[in-house]
Amino acid sequence: MLEFRLTVFKEDIMKKRFGVALVLSMAMVLGACGAKQQAESVKGTEQKGTEASTAAKEESKEADSKADAGDGKTYKVGILKFMDHPSLNQIEDSLCEELDSLSESSGAKYEYKEYRLNGQGDASILNQMTAQLIADDVDVIVPIATPAIQVVQSQTEGKNIPIVFSAASDPVSAKLVDSMEKPGGNITGTSDFLNTDAIMDLIFAQNPEAKKIGLLYSKSEDSSQQPIAAAKKYLADKGVEVVEKTGTTTDEVSQAVDALIAEKVDAIFTPTDNTIQKAELSFYEKLIKAKIPHYGGADSFALNGAFAGYGVDYVQLGKATADMVDEVLRQGKDTATLPVQTFDNGIATVNTETAEKLGYSLDKIKEAFKPFCTKIVEIKTEKEFKS
């Protein structure tokens, strides 16, 4: 009986020990599982955090890239050309081509087709069209040639509309800017400033014996005043007689040409004057018949029948103007401190048909002009430049 009780007691103790062991074993298994799950949870949280951080960095990079590219913003560009003539048309076409190129490459979009206007050389039309561009809420106005620039500057005074002009021959004398380096106000742009002494050098390189030079220009164009003054000084220093004639309409210009022919001048000089250039096709044949070479301050004069043109590359001028529009609008540069861009003069354009009719040898012309030019271009009489 005692043995039986001892046996039962031993079995009971063993069962209890087994139960305790089982409980401890299960606790260890559960603890291990919990630790594993916790570790996996921490790992998953860390991985998610890393992925979120990477995604945030990528989004930041993408945002920076979009900002650099213009972030797809659309800008309205108003273009106001003073009048139709080859040089101004060259500038306008080149300007628009570069704006299209910038729209493709920069991420910004430049809209101009609905805001591309022609003032037709008329002050009242220029005023109406400037008012129209302001009402259209354009982001910038690009006036081409000094008369158009002056109207736009006057009408935008006190308004927060930047002006990026093109083909201002003498922006300081025309009171468009404070200085070429720091224009001041809401205006900057590109200048086709003419080196008058250089074109005078061409005249006397071709005809060292010239004694009487005609000056033909429009008094209504401020851009002509400085080069005409420079020409007078050059000729006075040289002891050469000056005959000065002006005109503000095609008929007046034609009469002025007749007067210069009657004076028997040896050559005629015209600066970058839009009024005279516009009339060139109407009188160039009279000058050829009188054997008088006409020298103009742009290649478009030679294109329309003058003997020679001298000055800047207007295609380059238009492109540079568009680039400045991009600097002001997309890049946020201040017009007041963005310097006016000028370009090296030095391209002489010779009308070979006119030269032949005047009795000049093209080889001798090139030899005479070479010391004063960076480049000599040959051209024939046309109404417009061929693209």
NORTA-V696686 format. One record per residue. N is the residue number from 1. RES is the residue in one letter. SS is DSSP state (@ for helix, = for strand, . for the rest). PHI is phi in whole degrees, 0 to 359 (none if undefined). D_FIRST is the distance of its C-alpha to the first C-alpha in Angstrom with 1 decimal. Layout:
[[N RES SS PHI D_FIRST] [N RES SS PHI D_FIRST]]
//
This chain:
[[1 M . none 0.0] [2 L @ 295 3.7] [3 E @ 298 5.4] [4 F @ 299 5.0] [5 R @ 297 6.2] [6 L @ 297 8.6] [7 T @ 297 9.8] [8 V @ 297 10.6] [9 F @ 297 12.2] [10 K @ 298 14.2] [11 E @ 298 15.3] [12 D @ 295 16.4] [13 I @ 297 18.3] [14 M @ 297 20.0] [15 K @ 297 21.0] [16 K @ 295 22.6] [17 R @ 297 24.3] [18 F @ 298 25.6] [19 G @ 297 26.8] [20 V @ 297 28.6] [21 A @ 299 30.1] [22 L @ 297 31.3] [23 V @ 298 32.9] [24 L @ 298 34.6] [25 S @ 297 35.8] [26 M @ 296 37.3] [27 A @ 297 38.9] [28 M @ 295 40.5] [29 V @ 297 41.8] [30 L @ 297 43.2] [31 G @ 298 44.7] [32 A @ 297 46.3] [33 C @ 298 47.7] [34 G @ 297 49.1] [35 A @ 297 50.7] [36 K @ 297 52.3] [37 Q @ 297 53.6] [38 Q @ 295 54.9] [39 A @ 298 56.6] [40 E @ 296 58.2] [41 S @ 296 59.2] [42 V @ 297 60.9] [43 K @ 299 62.5] [44 G @ 296 63.8] [45 T @ 296 65.2] [46 E @ 297 66.9] [47 Q @ 296 68.3] [48 K @ 297 69.6] [49 G @ 296 71.1] [50 T @ 296 72.9] [51 E @ 298 74.1] [52 A @ 296 75.4] [53 S @ 296 77.1] [54 T @ 297 78.7] [55 A @ 298 79.9] [56 A @ 297 81.4] [57 K @ 296 83.2] [58 E @ 297 84.6] [59 E @ 298 85.7] [60 S @ 296 87.4] [61 K @ 298 89.2] [62 E @ 296 90.3] [63 A @ 296 91.6] [64 D @ 298 93.5] [65 S @ 296 94.9] [66 K @ 294 96.0] [67 A @ 297 97.6] [68 D @ 296 99.5] [69 A @ 273 100.6] [70 G . 101 101.9] [71 D . 56 98.8] [72 G . 72 100.9] [73 K . 290 103.2] [74 T = 255 106.5] [75 Y = 242 109.7] [76 K = 264 113.0] [77 V = 250 116.0] [78 G = 272 119.4] [79 I = 241 122.3] [80 L = 233 125.9] [81 K = 270 128.6] [82 F . 300 132.1] [83 M . 197 133.9] [84 D . 280 134.0] [85 H . 198 135.3] [86 P @ 309 134.0] [87 S @ 294 132.6] [88 L @ 293 130.7] [89 N @ 294 129.5] [90 Q @ 300 128.2] [91 I @ 300 126.3] [92 E @ 299 124.8] [93 D @ 297 123.7] [94 S @ 295 122.1] [95 L @ 302 120.4] [96 C @ 292 118.9] [97 E @ 299 117.8] [98 E @ 289 116.0] [99 L @ 297 114.3] [100 D @ 297 113.1] [101 S @ 297 111.8] [102 L @ 294 110.0] [103 S @ 297 108.4] [104 E @ 280 106.8] [105 S @ 260 105.7] [106 S . 266 104.9] [107 G . 95 102.5] [108 A . 275 104.9] [109 K = 236 107.4] [110 Y = 250 111.0] [111 E = 260 112.9] [112 Y . 221 116.7] [113 K @ 300 118.2] [114 E @ 277 118.7] [115 Y @ 235 120.0] [116 R = 255 122.5] [117 L = 239 125.9] [118 N = 235 129.6] [119 G . 283 131.9] [120 Q . 56 135.0] [121 G . 69 136.8] [122 D . 244 137.3] [123 A @ 299 136.2] [124 S @ 293 135.7] [125 I @ 292 133.4] [126 L @ 300 131.5] [127 N @ 295 130.9] [128 Q @ 297 129.8] [129 M @ 287 127.4] [130 T @ 296 125.9] [131 A @ 299 125.2] [132 Q @ 296 123.6] [133 L @ 295 121.2] [134 I @ 295 120.3] [135 A @ 295 119.6] [136 D . 285 117.5] [137 D . 58 115.3] [138 V . 291 115.4] [139 D . 276 113.4] [140 V = 203 116.3] [141 I = 242 120.0] [142 V = 246 121.8] [143 P = 276 125.6] [144 I = 246 127.7] [145 A . 91 131.0] [146 T @ 306 132.3] [147 P @ 301 133.9] [148 A @ 292 130.6] [149 I @ 297 128.6] [150 Q @ 297 130.9] [151 V @ 294 130.4] [152 V @ 297 126.7] [153 Q @ 298 126.4] [154 S @ 296 128.6] [155 Q @ 283 126.6] [156 T . 264 123.2] [157 E . 301 124.0] [158 G . 83 121.4] [159 K . 253 119.0] [160 N . 271 115.8] [161 I . 238 117.0] [162 P = 289 117.2] [163 I = 243 120.3] [164 V = 238 120.3] [165 F = 276 123.9] [166 S = 222 125.6] [167 A . 65 129.1] [168 A . 268 130.2] [169 S . 294 133.1] [170 D . 215 133.3] [171 P . 300 130.5] [172 V . 286 131.5] [173 S . 298 135.2] [174 A . 280 134.2] [175 K . 61 132.1] [176 L . 274 128.9] [177 V . 226 126.9] [178 D . 288 127.1] [179 S . 202 126.9] [180 M . 290 125.8] [181 E . 281 122.9] [182 K . 229 121.6] [183 P . 301 122.9] [184 G . 80 121.6] [185 G . 66 120.6] [186 N . 259 119.2] [187 I = 225 121.3] [188 T = 200 121.3] [189 G = 160 122.2] [190 T = 240 124.3] [191 S = 239 128.0] [192 D . 254 130.7] [193 F . 311 132.8] [194 L . 261 136.0] [195 N . 277 137.4] [196 T @ 296 141.0] [197 D @ 301 142.5] [198 A @ 294 141.0] [199 I @ 287 142.5] [200 M @ 296 145.9] [201 D @ 300 145.5] [202 L @ 297 145.2] [203 I @ 302 148.5] [204 F @ 276 150.4] [205 A @ 290 148.8] [206 Q @ 284 150.1] [207 N . 221 153.5] [208 P . 299 154.4] [209 E . 267 157.8] [210 A . 300 156.5] [211 K . 243 158.6] [212 K = 219 157.5] [213 I = 243 154.0] [214 G = 269 153.1] [215 L = 247 150.1] [216 L = 240 148.8] [217 Y = 198 146.0] [218 S . 252 145.0] [219 K . 290 145.3] [220 S . 282 142.6] [221 E . 254 139.9] [222 D . 300 138.8] [223 S @ 295 137.2] [224 S @ 274 140.7] [225 Q @ 295 142.1] [226 Q @ 295 140.5] [227 P @ 295 141.4] [228 I @ 293 144.9] [229 A @ 298 145.4] [230 A @ 294 144.1] [231 A @ 294 146.5] [232 K @ 299 149.4] [233 K @ 296 148.6] [234 Y @ 302 148.3] [235 L @ 290 151.6] [236 A @ 296 153.4] [237 D @ 297 152.3] [238 K @ 270 153.6] [239 G . 75 156.9] [240 V . 258 156.4] [241 E = 289 157.8] [242 V = 244 155.3] [243 V = 241 155.9] [244 E = 250 153.3] [245 K = 224 152.8] [246 T = 227 150.1] [247 G . 197 149.0] [248 T . 247 146.2] [249 T . 232 146.7] [250 T @ 300 147.4] [251 D @ 296 151.1] [252 E @ 295 151.5] [253 V @ 295 149.9] [254 S @ 299 152.3] [255 Q @ 294 155.2] [256 A @ 296 153.9] [257 V @ 296 153.8] [258 D @ 301 157.4] [259 A @ 294 158.4] [260 L @ 292 156.8] [261 I @ 296 158.5] [262 A @ 297 161.8] [263 E . 282 161.2] [264 K . 58 160.8] [265 V . 291 157.7] [266 D . 275 156.4] [267 A = 196 152.8] [268 I = 233 150.5] [269 F = 244 147.2] [270 T = 229 144.7] [271 P . 285 141.3] [272 T . 282 138.0] [273 D . 255 139.9] [274 N @ 294 138.4] [275 T @ 296 141.6] [276 I @ 291 143.8] [277 Q @ 299 141.2] [278 K @ 300 140.9] [279 A @ 268 144.7] [280 E @ 308 145.0] [281 L @ 298 145.3] [282 S @ 276 148.2] [283 F @ 229 150.4] [284 Y @ 299 149.4] [285 E @ 292 152.0] [286 K @ 296 154.8] [287 L @ 290 153.7] [288 I @ 297 153.6] [289 K @ 298 157.2] [290 A . 276 158.3] [291 K . 62 156.6] [292 I . 245 154.5] [293 P = 284 150.9] [294 H = 252 148.3] [295 Y = 251 145.3] [296 G = 246 142.3] [297 G . 275 139.2] [298 A . 199 136.8] [299 D @ 294 136.6] [300 S @ 294 137.1] [301 F @ 298 140.8] [302 A @ 295 141.3] [303 L @ 302 139.4] [304 N . 267 141.9] [305 G . 117 145.0] [306 A . 295 145.5] [307 F . 297 146.3] [308 A = 212 143.3] [309 G = 237 140.2] [310 Y = 213 138.2] [311 G = 157 134.9] [312 V . 267 131.2] [313 D . 273 129.0] [314 Y @ 286 128.3] [315 V @ 294 125.4] [316 Q @ 297 123.7] [317 L @ 298 124.6] [318 G @ 296 122.9] [319 K @ 298 119.7] [320 A @ 296 119.5] [321 T @ 296 120.0] [322 A @ 298 117.1] [323 D @ 296 114.9] [324 M @ 289 115.9] [325 V @ 301 114.9] [326 D @ 297 111.4] [327 E @ 298 111.3] [328 V @ 285 112.1] [329 L @ 278 110.0] [330 R . 281 106.9] [331 Q . 271 106.8] [332 G . 75 107.8] [333 K . 283 110.7] [334 D . 272 113.2] [335 T @ 301 116.7] [336 A @ 297 118.2] [337 T @ 243 117.0] [338 L . 271 117.0] [339 P . 301 120.3] [340 V . 293 123.0] [341 Q = 271 123.0] [342 T = 241 126.3] [343 F . 230 127.1] [344 D . 296 129.4] [345 N . 286 132.8] [346 G . 140 134.5] [347 I = 266 134.5] [348 A = 262 138.1] [349 T = 247 138.5] [350 V = 249 141.8] [351 N = 277 143.2] [352 T @ 292 144.7] [353 E @ 293 146.9] [354 T @ 295 148.4] [355 A @ 302 148.9] [356 E @ 296 150.8] [357 K @ 292 153.0] [358 L . 280 153.7] [359 G . 87 154.9] [360 Y . 266 152.1] [361 S . 275 150.6] [362 L @ 297 146.8] [363 D @ 297 146.5] [364 K @ 291 148.7] [365 I @ 298 146.7] [366 K @ 298 143.5] [367 E @ 295 145.1] [368 A @ 290 146.4] [369 F @ 281 143.2] [370 K @ 310 140.8] [371 P @ 295 140.9] [372 F @ 249 140.0] [373 C . 231 137.3] [374 T . 271 133.7] [375 K = 199 134.2] [376 I = 240 137.1] [377 V = 247 136.3] [378 E = 261 138.8] [379 I = 212 139.0] [380 K . 241 141.2] [381 T . 293 142.3] [382 E . 216 139.7] [383 K . 282 138.7] [384 E . 228 135.0] [385 F . 291 132.9] [386 K . 276 131.3] [387 S . 280 127.5]]
//
